Amino acid sequence: MMKDFGLSITLDSFCKDFTHVYGIPCNFSGTYAERRLTEEMKIDFFRVCQEALADLIDLRNSKKIYINITDTATGIELSITDEGAGFSKLPTEQGSRLENIRQRVASINGKLKLKGGTGGGLKVSVDIRQAPVPKIKKVPLL
């Protein structure tokens, strides 16, 4: 699906399927230039979303999930935010889904950030540093 329709449509469909199957609202939004991502980055972004949502299902405390991809001044950010019960301690065990996410993010030279706390849900962010998208100059036709 990603090869035919792109990352945004694939993630939007993934969220709709997730909501249908698990009954947990999941919304995708994207305000980014998809052409800035390599095929490997697109696949890794999708896999990070799969791993993160599988982890949230196991915790069984999510009320709503947001997946967002945005252009930043220095690159692109993927964020997965959960409106759940939160954690008293962030997950860190090796061999976990979080370790899989770390490895994927490292493979595309990204930076992984986790933010969470008791009563505050969880936010997983992946930052990819890239050069800005060049502006396309309009050339007058002769």
Secondary structure, 3 states (H helix, E strand, C coil): CHHHHCHHHHHHHHHHHHHHHHCCCEEEEEECCHHHCCHHHHHHHHHHHHHHHHHHHHHCCEEEEEEEEEECCCEEEEEEEEEECCCCCCCCCCCCHHHHHHHHHHHCCEEEEEEECCCCCEEEEEEEECCCCCCCCCCCCC
